[in-house]
Amino acid sequence: MVDYDIDDLIDSIYNQNGNKDSLPNVILDNLEIGFLKGLADGKSFEEINSIIKNFSETETFNTVSMRLLEKLEAFTLPHAILKIIKMKLIEF
């Protein structure tokens, strides 16, 4: 296994994306942070759904992910995770 420095990887991705690296001024709720942290930690789909159900009976994986992509101005969920790491909303 190769050991990478996470900050170097994040900087590399942002440098490739030009102005896609903007960090929006948003407030994420506990569900949204838990959802992204679960993804960053490699949790399974079932584990992520359990996180969602701890906060809401009506939310789904798709509704939360689409809302986060829009809020964070991200193109993919990994892109959203990188943004919240850069925003220091989660530690990795």
C-alpha positions in Angstrom: 0.0 0.0 0.0 1.3 3.4 -0.9 1.1 6.1 1.8 -0.1 9.5 0.4 -0.2 12.8 2.2 -3.9 13.8 2.2 -3.1 17.5 1.9 -1.0 16.9 -1.2 -3.8 14.9 -2.8 -6.4 17.5 -2.0 -4.1 20.3 -3.4 -3.5 18.2 -6.6 -7.2 17.8 -7.2 -8.0 21.4 -6.6 -5.2 22.5 -8.9 -6.6 20.3 -11.7 -10.1 21.7 -11.3 -9.3 25.4 -11.8 -12.0 27.5 -10.2 -14.0 24.5 -9.2 -12.3 24.7 -5.9 -14.4 27.5 -4.5 -15.4 26.9 -0.9 -19.0 28.1 -0.5 -20.1 29.8 2.6 -22.7 27.2 3.8 -24.0 25.8 7.0 -24.3 22.0 7.0 -26.6 20.3 9.5 -25.6 17.2 11.6 -27.2 14.8 9.1 -25.2 16.3 6.2 -21.9 16.2 8.1 -22.6 12.7 9.4 -23.4 11.6 5.8 -20.2 13.0 4.3 -18.1 11.8 7.3 -19.5 8.3 6.8 -18.6 8.3 3.2 -15.1 9.6 3.9 -14.7 6.8 6.5 -15.7 4.2 3.9 -19.0 3.2 5.5 -21.3 1.0 3.5 -24.5 2.1 1.8 -26.5 0.4 4.6 -24.4 2.2 7.3 -24.9 5.5 5.5 -28.7 4.9 5.4 -28.6 4.1 9.1 -27.0 7.5 9.7 -29.7 9.2 7.6 -32.5 7.4 9.5 -31.0 8.6 12.8 -31.8 12.1 11.8 -34.8 11.8 9.4 -37.4 9.3 8.4 -38.1 11.0 5.1 -34.6 11.6 3.7 -32.9 9.1 1.4 -29.3 8.6 0.2 -30.2 10.3 -3.1 -32.0 13.3 -1.5 -29.1 14.0 0.9 -26.4 13.5 -1.7 -28.1 15.8 -4.3 -28.7 18.5 -1.7 -25.1 18.4 -0.6 -23.8 18.5 -4.2 -25.8 21.6 -4.8 -25.0 23.3 -1.5 -21.3 22.6 -1.8 -21.1 23.3 -5.5 -19.5 20.0 -6.0 -19.6 17.7 -9.0 -19.3 14.4 -7.2 -19.5 13.1 -3.6 -15.7 12.7 -3.4 -15.5 16.3 -4.5 -17.9 17.3 -1.7 -15.8 15.4 0.8 -12.7 17.2 -0.3 -14.5 20.5 0.1 -15.6 19.9 3.7 -12.1 18.7 4.6 -10.7 21.9 3.2 -13.5 23.8 5.1 -12.3 22.0 8.2 -15.8 20.6 8.9 -14.4 17.1 9.3 -11.0 15.8 10.0 -9.5 13.0 7.9 
